[in-house]
């Protein structure tokens, strides 16, 4: 981009949007040069705040005219570098497009702008007696547009699925500024290609999602939370398999290893057993009678497969307290070292125990402190590396350990990311997982929708 382009581009943006929505001063744009991913940062050319699809269209058309890349951003909570800008890029922030536009109880849908906070979406549904299940760990600050861009998961993924399973429609602005609506409120709709799903999980590389139509469910009438303690990792993994084999699908089935348990207990003081090798936090929901029956069966299965103790929450307050233990895992671990790298790999459930042992061996091999927690019910693990990015030698060992973790995951027929996305962090490993032909298919789609490669360039692949 020529030096003459920047002033002209910034002037045109400012004339249309106003100076208060076009940031260029270094002290103003620095916070938009990184996301939740450790060690990745880059200062952009400018940060632009849009308030409508028409404004997004204007920005994309102008960027295309000047050949300037655009990186879309919500709250910046991503953990794969998906919203880290390139030098000379415009960061298009949708955080001001944060309205809940409609809750349609008759059709069980909710329409929201892309910048609406996920917790706000959940609360709006809850106020209408309905339920929006996806619950990424960052839901109190992440945006629904960001959730769609990353196809975010969460603790309730085992029973209820991920963001993709709740997107019925969306408004998306293409690279040339065209505004499209994909999908409808109809439960059955097979008219044409399913283009909606193409944009879910595309990490802003194919278009900019500006509005999302979400499916809601009736609110579960009852919940029950259990805490099962184990003295051996294999027993915990075996219990998960036994619960699923018994045709019981809990709402959540979460796992914490010994390091994580001790850190969480130091941090949250919720009464976790500090001497346990592993704990399972399990929640079942639905009709009250079914919940009581499922909880009893789950407790029985836990004891039969080696649990040293099984505790049922006495009331909603205790359930919340136990749920807090899992949701505070990352915060608790982050207190230990200056840099916390939360990884994300998924393996078949039958490989869980072996994968965790492999992570422990990799930590020893590279002399690193790695704690592991995650969604045991769906095989999604979060090996969390506690390090210091100022220590160059240690960070080299971190890179080697991460490569080993990915290699072990692929050996076990797993995937390099279950919910965080590819972005910059996982890009080097994607072709290995997909194979040459599938990887080239991604490139063909990208070239068709973004021929100038201006939408979030360098993410997923070069």
C-alpha positions in Angstrom: 0.0 0.0 0.0 1.5 3.4 -1.0 2.1 6.0 1.6 -0.4 8.3 -0.3 -3.2 5.8 0.1 -3.4 5.9 3.9 -4.3 9.5 4.3 -6.9 9.4 1.6 -8.4 6.2 3.0 -8.5 7.5 6.5 -10.1 10.7 5.3 -12.9 9.0 3.4 -13.6 6.7 6.4 -13.7 9.7 8.8 -16.0 11.7 6.5 -18.5 8.8 6.4 -18.3 7.4 9.9 -17.0 10.3 12.0 -13.6 10.8 13.7 -14.8 9.1 16.9 -15.3 5.8 15.0 -12.0 5.8 13.1 -9.0 5.4 15.4 -5.5 5.9 14.1 -3.5 7.2 17.1 -1.0 4.5 18.4 -2.3 4.7 21.9 -5.8 4.1 20.7 -5.2 1.2 18.3 -2.7 -0.8 20.4 -5.5 -2.8 22.3 -6.8 -3.9 18.9 -3.5 -5.4 17.8 -3.9 -8.7 19.8 -6.6 -11.1 21.0 -6.6 -13.7 23.8 -3.8 -15.7 22.2 -0.5 -15.4 24.0 2.6 -13.9 22.2 0.7 -12.8 19.0 0.4 -9.1 18.3 0.6 -6.6 15.5 -0.5 -2.9 15.3 -3.0 -2.2 12.5 -3.3 0.8 10.2 -6.6 1.9 11.8 -9.6 0.7 13.8 -13.0 1.3 12.4 -16.3 0.9 14.3 -19.3 0.0 12.1 -23.0 0.3 13.3 -24.8 -1.4 10.3 -24.4 -3.7 7.4 -24.4 -0.7 5.1 -21.4 0.7 6.9 -19.6 -2.6 6.8 -20.3 -2.8 3.1 -18.9 0.8 2.7 -15.7 -0.2 4.5 -15.2 -3.3 2.5 -15.8 -1.6 -0.8 -13.3 1.2 0.1 -10.8 -1.3 1.3 -11.0 -3.2 -1.9 -10.6 0.0 -3.9 -7.4 0.8 -2.0 -6.3 -2.9 -1.8 -6.1 -2.7 2.0 -6.8 -5.9 4.1 -9.6 -6.0 6.6 -9.7 -8.0 9.9 -13.1 -8.3 11.5 -13.1 -8.2 15.3 -15.6 -8.5 18.2 -14.4 -8.6 21.7 -11.0 -10.1 20.9 -11.3 -13.1 23.1 -10.1 -15.6 20.4 -7.4 -18.1 21.3 -5.9 -18.9 17.9 -4.9 -15.5 16.7 -7.9 -15.2 14.4 -8.4 -11.4 15.0 -4.7 -10.4 15.1 -4.3 -7.9 12.3 -1.6 -7.5 9.7 0.5 -4.4 9.6 -1.3 -1.9 7.4 -4.7 -3.6 7.9 -8.0 -2.1 8.9 -9.5 -3.7 12.0 -13.3 -3.6 11.5 -14.8 -3.8 15.0 -18.5 -4.8 15.3 -18.7 -4.3 19.1 -21.1 -1.4 18.7 -23.5 -3.5 16.7 -24.7 -5.1 19.9 -28.5 -5.1 19.8 -30.9 -8.0 20.4 -33.3 -7.3 17.6 -36.0 -9.9 18.3 -37.0 -12.8 20.5 -39.7 -14.8 18.7 -41.2 -17.2 21.2 -43.7 -18.5 18.6 -40.9 -19.7 16.4 -38.2 -20.3 19.1 -35.7 -17.9 17.5 -33.6 -14.9 18.4 -32.2 -12.3 16.0 -29.1 -10.4 17.2 -26.5 -8.1 15.7 -23.0 -9.7 15.5 -21.6 -7.6 18.3 -24.1 -8.8 20.9 -22.4 -10.4 23.9 -23.1 -14.1 24.2 -24.3 -13.8 27.8 -26.7 -11.1 26.7 -28.1 -13.5 24.1 -28.5 -16.2 26.8 -30.2 -13.8 29.2 -32.6 -12.5 26.5 -33.7 -16.1 25.8 -33.8 -16.9 29.5 -36.1 -13.9 30.2 -38.5 -15.3 27.6 -38.5 -18.7 29.3 -36.2 -20.1 26.6 -32.7 -21.5 26.4 -29.7 -20.8 24.2 -27.3 -23.7 24.9 -23.8 -22.8 23.5 -21.7 -21.5 26.4 -18.1 -20.8 25.5 -15.8 -20.1 28.5 -15.7 -16.4 27.4 -19.4 -16.0 27.1 -19.6 -13.1 29.5 -17.5 -11.0 27.0 -17.4 -12.8 23.6 -19.7 -11.7 20.8 -22.2 -13.9 19.0 -20.6 -12.9 15.7 -17.2 -14.1 17.0 -18.9 -17.3 18.2 -20.2 -17.9 14.6 -16.8 -17.0 13.1 -15.1 -19.6 15.2 -18.0 -22.1 15.6 -17.5 -21.9 19.3 -18.2 -24.8 21.6 -18.6 -24.8 25.4 -19.3 -26.9 28.4 -22.8 -28.0 27.2 -21.5 -29.2 23.8 -21.8 -32.9 24.6 -25.6 -32.8 24.8 -26.5 -29.7 22.9 -23.8 -29.3 20.3 -21.9 -26.1 19.2 -22.8 -22.7 17.7 -23.3 -24.2 14.2 -26.2 -26.2 15.6 -28.1 -23.1 16.5 -27.6 -20.8 13.5 -30.7 -20.7 11.4 -29.8 -17.7 9.3 -27.4 -14.8 9.0 -26.7 -11.6 7.2 -23.2 -11.5 5.7 -21.3 -8.9 3.8 -19.1 -10.3 1.1 -15.6 -9.0 0.1 -17.1 -6.9 -2.7 -19.6 -5.2 -0.3 -22.6 -7.3 -1.4 -25.1 -7.9 1.5 -26.6 -11.3 1.5 -29.2 -13.1 3.8 -28.7 -16.8 4.2 -31.2 -19.1 5.8 -34.6 -18.6 7.4 -36.9 -19.2 10.4 -38.2 -22.4 8.8 -37.2 -25.6 10.6 -37.0 -27.3 7.2 -35.3 -25.3 4.5 -33.3 -27.1 1.7 -33.5 -24.4 -1.0 -30.1 -24.3 -2.8 -26.7 -24.8 -1.3 -26.3 -24.6 2.4 -24.2 -21.4 2.2 -24.9 -20.5 5.8 -22.8 -23.3 7.1 -19.9 -22.2 4.8 -19.5 -19.0 6.8 -19.8 -20.6 10.2 -16.2 -21.3 11.4 -14.7 -19.4 8.5 -12.9 -17.0 10.9 -13.8 -13.9 8.9 -11.9 -15.1 5.8 -14.9 -15.3 3.5 -17.2 -12.5 4.6 -18.4 -10.4 7.6 -21.3 -11.7 9.5 -23.5 -8.7 10.7 -26.7 -10.3 12.0 -27.4 -13.8 13.3 -30.8 -15.7 13.6 -30.5 -18.3 16.3 -32.5 -21.3 17.3 -33.7 -21.4 20.9 -35.0 -24.4 23.0 -37.5 -24.7 25.8 -35.7 -24.1 29.1 -34.9 -27.4 31.0 -37.2 -27.8 34.0 -34.5 -29.2 36.3 -30.8 -29.7 36.8 -28.6 -31.8 39.0 -24.8 -31.4 39.4 -22.4 -34.2 40.6 -18.8 -34.2 41.5 -17.0 -37.5 41.2 -13.4 -38.0 42.6 -10.9 -40.5 41.2 -7.5 -41.7 42.3 -6.6 -42.8 38.8 -6.9 -41.1 35.4 -7.9 -44.3 33.6 -10.9 -44.8 36.0 -12.2 -41.3 35.2 -11.9 -41.9 31.4 -13.5 -45.3 31.8 -16.4 -43.8 33.7 -17.1 -41.4 30.8 -17.2 -44.3 28.4 -19.5 -46.2 30.7 -21.9 -43.2 31.1 -22.2 -42.8 27.3 -22.5 -46.6 26.8 -25.4 -46.5 29.2 -27.2 -44.2 26.8 -27.0 -41.3 29.2 -26.0 -37.9 27.6 -25.3 -35.4 30.4 -25.6 -31.7 29.8 -21.9 -31.3 30.8 -19.2 -33.9 31.5 -16.1 -31.9 32.5 -12.6 -33.1 33.7 -9.8 -31.5 35.7 -6.4 -33.1 36.3 -4.6 -32.9 39.6 -2.6 -29.7 38.8 -5.8 -27.9 37.8 -7.7 -29.1 40.8 -5.1 -27.7 43.2 -4.9 -24.4 41.4 -8.7 -24.0 41.2 -9.0 -24.8 44.9 -6.4 -22.3 45.8 -8.2 -19.7 43.6 -11.9 -20.4 44.1 -11.9 -22.3 47.4 -15.0 -24.4 46.5 -14.0 -27.5 48.4 -12.4 -29.6 45.7 -10.4 -32.7 46.9 -6.8 -31.6 46.5 -5.4 -35.1 46.6 -7.5 -36.5 43.7 -5.8 -37.5 40.5 -8.9 -36.4 38.5 -12.4 -35.2 39.0 -15.4 -35.2 36.8 -18.0 -32.4 37.1 -21.2 -33.7 35.6 -24.6 -32.0 35.1 -27.8 -33.5 33.9 -30.8 -31.5 32.9 -34.4 -32.0 31.6 -37.7 -33.1 33.2 -37.3 -33.3 37.0 -38.1 -37.0 37.2 -35.7 -37.8 34.4 -33.0 -35.7 35.9 -33.3 -37.5 39.3 -33.2 -40.9 37.5 -30.2 -39.9 35.4 -28.3 -38.5 38.3 -28.8 -41.7 40.3 -27.6 -43.8 37.4 -24.5 -41.6 36.8 -23.6 -41.8 40.5 -23.9 -45.5 40.4 -21.7 -45.8 37.3 -19.1 -43.5 38.8 -18.8 -45.7 41.9 -18.8 -48.9 39.8 -15.9 -47.6 37.8 -13.6 -46.5 40.5 -14.8 -43.2 41.9 -13.6 -42.8 45.5 -16.3 -40.3 46.2 -19.5 -39.0 44.5 -21.1 -35.8 45.7 -24.5 -34.5 44.5 -25.1 -30.8 44.8 -27.7 -30.2 47.5 -29.3 -27.2 45.8 -28.9 -24.6 43.0 -26.4 -22.6 44.9 -24.1 -25.6 45.4 -24.5 -26.5 41.7 -23.4 -23.0 40.8 -20.4 -23.3 43.1 -19.3 -26.6 41.5 -19.8 -25.2 38.0 -17.6 -22.2 39.0 -14.8 -24.7 39.7 -14.6 -25.7 36.1 -15.3 -22.2 34.6 -12.5 -20.7 36.7 -9.8 -23.3 35.6 -8.1 -21.0 33.2 -8.1 -18.0 35.6 -6.8 -20.1 38.4 -3.9 -21.5 36.2 -3.1 -18.1 34.8 -2.0 -16.9 38.3 1.0 -19.2 38.3 3.2 -17.8 35.5 3.4 -14.6 33.4 2.1 -16.4 30.2 -0.7 -18.9 30.0 -1.1 -20.8 26.7 -4.5 -22.5 26.5 -4.3 -25.2 23.8 -7.3 -27.0 22.2 -7.2 -30.5 20.7 -9.8 -33.2 20.5 -9.5 -37.0 20.3 -12.1 -39.8 20.3 -13.3 -40.6 23.8 -11.6 -43.9 23.8 -8.2 -42.1 23.4 -8.7 -39.7 26.3 -6.7 -41.5 29.0 -3.8 -42.2 26.6 -3.8 -38.6 25.3 -3.6 -37.2 28.8 -0.7 -39.5 29.7 1.0 -38.4 26.5 0.6 -34.8 27.4 2.2 -35.5 30.8 5.1 -37.3 29.1 5.5 -34.3 26.7 5.6 -31.9 29.6 8.4 -34.0 31.2 10.3 -34.3 27.9 10.4 -30.6 27.4 10.7 -29.7 31.1 7.4 -27.6 31.1 4.5 -27.1 33.5 1.4 -28.3 31.7 -2.0 -28.7 33.3 -4.9 -30.3 31.5 -8.7 -29.9 31.8 -11.5 -30.0 29.3 -14.7 -31.4 28.0 -14.2 -35.1 28.7 -17.7 -36.0 27.3 -16.8 -34.9 23.8 -13.1 -35.6 23.9 -12.0 -31.9 23.8 -8.9 -31.3 25.9 -7.2 -28.1 26.9 -3.5 -28.7 27.7 -2.5 -25.4 29.4 1.1 -24.5 29.2 2.3 -22.2 32.1 5.4 -20.3 30.9 7.0 -16.9 30.4 7.1 -15.4 26.9 10.1 -13.3 27.9 12.2 -16.5 28.3 13.3 -17.2 24.7 14.7 -20.6 25.5 11.6 -21.8 27.3 9.3 -20.5 24.6 11.3 -22.6 22.1 10.6 -25.6 24.3 6.9 -24.6 24.3 6.8 -24.6 20.5 8.4 -28.1 20.4 5.9 -29.4 23.0 3.0 -27.9 21.1 4.1 -29.7 17.9 4.4 -32.9 19.9 0.9 -32.5 21.3 -0.5 -32.0 17.8 1.4 -35.0 16.5 0.1 -37.2 19.2 -3.5 -35.9 18.6 -3.3 -36.7 14.9 -1.8 -40.2 15.6 -5.0 -40.8 17.7 -7.3 -39.8 14.8 -8.1 -36.5 16.6 -8.4 -32.9 15.4 -6.0 -30.0 15.9 -8.9 -27.8 17.2 -12.2 -28.6 18.7 -13.4 -25.1 19.4 -10.7 -22.4 19.2 -10.3 -22.4 15.4 -7.2 -22.4 13.2 -6.3 -18.8 12.9 -2.5 -18.2 13.0 -1.7 -20.6 15.9 -2.9 -23.9 14.2 -2.3 -22.9 10.6 1.0 -24.9 10.2 -0.8 -28.1 11.1 -4.0 -27.9 9.1 -2.8 -29.5 5.8 -1.4 -32.4 7.8 -4.9 -33.1 9.2 -6.9 -32.5 6.0 -4.6 -33.9 3.3 -3.7 -32.2 0.0 -7.0 -32.4 -1.8 -9.2 -31.3 1.1 -6.8 -28.5 1.9 -6.9 -27.3 -1.8 -10.7 -27.3 -1.6 -10.5 -24.7 1.1 -8.3 -22.6 -1.0 -10.7 -22.8 -3.9 -13.6 -21.6 -1.7 -11.4 -18.7 -0.4 -10.4 -17.6 -4.0 -14.0 -17.7 -5.2 -15.4 -15.5 -2.4 -12.4 -13.3 -1.7 -10.3 -13.2 -4.9 -8.2 -10.3 -3.7 -7.4 -12.1 -0.4 -8.3 -9.0 1.6 -10.5 -10.6 4.3 -8.4 -11.6 7.3 -5.5 -12.7 5.1 -3.0 -15.2 6.5 -5.5 -17.0 8.7 -6.2 -20.7 8.3 -3.7 -20.8 5.4 -1.4 -18.4 3.6 
